[in-house]
Amino acid sequence: MCRGNPRVIHGSPGPCVNVITYPVYAAAMNPERSPLQFPCDFPIKAFGRHTGDFDDLVLALVSEHAPELTRDMLSTRSSRGGRYLAVTVNLRARSRAQLDRIYESLSAHERVLAAL
């Protein structure tokens, strides 16, 4: 459930999806119109406050659905003022269902401000 977060919407059927990623998500819901061919390399980006362990949180959330994920598959970038951190996870996505579960986990966590 989206828990009232205004930055996410609820796809039907499926998990909460960040508004920015919804067009890609909606296309992926219809495999005939989806540009994704699985398995494929897929970058996932999560944004949150730069608290020192945000990258560890993203790694833990995504690893639940992609156990092969290692720290070297992550890259980070701080905002100009250093208050926020963008974490990019470059993974080999096996299926649309796997991506759905990853975005659901990220979007549901209170420390993740946005997921792309």
C-alpha positions as CSV (number, residue, x, y, z in Angstrom):
1,M,0.0,0.0,0.0
2,C,1.3,3.5,-0.8
3,R,0.7,4.9,2.7
4,G,-0.4,8.3,1.5
5,N,3.0,9.3,0.1
6,P,2.3,12.0,-2.5
7,R,5.4,11.1,-4.5
8,V,4.0,7.7,-5.4
9,I,1.0,6.3,-7.1
10,H,-0.5,2.9,-7.0
11,G,-0.4,1.0,-10.3
12,S,-3.2,-1.4,-10.9
13,P,-2.4,-4.2,-10.5
14,G,1.0,-3.9,-8.8
15,P,2.9,-2.0,-6.2
16,C,3.4,1.7,-5.4
17,V,5.4,3.2,-8.2
18,N,7.2,6.6,-8.2
19,V,5.4,9.0,-10.4
20,I,8.5,9.7,-12.5
21,T,8.9,6.0,-13.3
22,Y,5.3,5.3,-13.9
23,P,5.4,5.6,-17.8
24,V,8.1,3.0,-17.9
25,Y,6.3,0.9,-15.4
26,A,3.0,1.1,-17.3
27,A,4.7,0.1,-20.5
28,A,6.3,-2.8,-18.8
29,M,2.9,-3.9,-17.5
30,N,2.0,-4.7,-21.1
31,P,4.8,-7.0,-22.3
32,E,3.9,-6.4,-26.0
33,R,4.5,-2.6,-25.6
34,S,7.4,-2.9,-23.2
35,P,10.9,-1.9,-24.4
36,L,12.4,-4.2,-21.8
37,Q,13.6,-7.6,-22.8
38,F,14.5,-9.8,-19.8
39,P,17.1,-10.4,-18.5
40,C,18.5,-7.0,-19.0
41,D,20.9,-4.5,-17.3
42,F,18.7,-2.0,-15.4
43,P,19.8,1.0,-13.3
44,I,17.7,1.8,-10.2
45,K,18.1,5.1,-8.4
46,A,17.0,5.9,-4.9
47,F,17.1,9.3,-3.2
48,G,17.2,10.0,0.5
49,R,18.8,12.1,3.2
50,H,22.6,11.7,3.5
51,T,22.6,10.1,6.9
52,G,25.8,8.1,6.5
53,D,24.1,4.7,6.1
54,F,21.6,5.4,3.3
55,D,23.6,3.5,0.8
56,D,23.6,0.5,3.2
57,L,19.8,0.7,3.4
58,V,19.3,0.8,-0.3
59,L,21.7,-2.2,-0.7
60,A,19.8,-4.2,1.9
61,L,16.4,-3.4,0.4
62,V,17.4,-4.3,-3.2
63,S,19.4,-7.3,-2.1
64,E,16.2,-8.9,-0.7
65,H,15.1,-9.3,-4.4
66,A,18.5,-9.5,-6.1
67,P,20.8,-11.6,-3.8
68,E,23.6,-11.5,-6.3
69,L,24.0,-7.7,-5.7
70,T,27.3,-6.6,-4.4
71,R,28.6,-3.2,-3.1
72,D,30.6,-2.6,-6.3
73,M,27.3,-2.5,-8.2
74,L,26.4,0.7,-6.3
75,S,27.4,4.2,-7.0
76,T,26.5,7.3,-5.0
77,R,26.3,11.0,-5.5
78,S,25.7,13.7,-2.9
79,S,23.6,16.7,-3.5
80,R,25.3,20.1,-3.9
81,G,24.6,21.0,-0.3
82,G,25.4,17.5,0.9
83,R,22.0,16.9,2.6
84,Y,20.8,14.3,0.1
85,L,22.3,11.2,-1.4
86,A,21.4,9.5,-4.7
87,V,22.3,5.8,-4.8
88,T,22.3,4.0,-8.2
89,V,22.1,0.2,-8.3
90,N,23.2,-1.3,-11.6
91,L,21.7,-4.8,-11.7
92,R,20.9,-7.6,-14.1
93,A,17.1,-7.7,-13.9
94,R,15.6,-11.1,-14.4
95,S,11.9,-10.2,-14.8
96,R,9.3,-7.5,-14.5
97,A,8.1,-9.1,-11.3
98,Q,11.6,-8.7,-9.8
99,L,11.6,-5.0,-10.7
100,D,8.1,-4.6,-9.2
101,R,9.2,-6.1,-5.9
102,I,12.3,-3.9,-5.8
103,Y,10.4,-0.6,-6.5
104,E,7.7,-1.7,-4.0
105,S,10.3,-2.2,-1.3
106,L,12.1,1.1,-2.0
107,S,8.9,3.1,-2.3
108,A,7.4,1.7,0.9
109,H,10.4,2.6,3.1
110,E,10.1,5.9,4.9
111,R,13.7,6.9,4.4
112,V,13.5,6.6,0.6
113,L,12.3,9.9,-0.7
114,A,12.1,8.9,-4.4
115,A,12.9,5.9,-6.6
116,L,13.6,6.0,-10.3
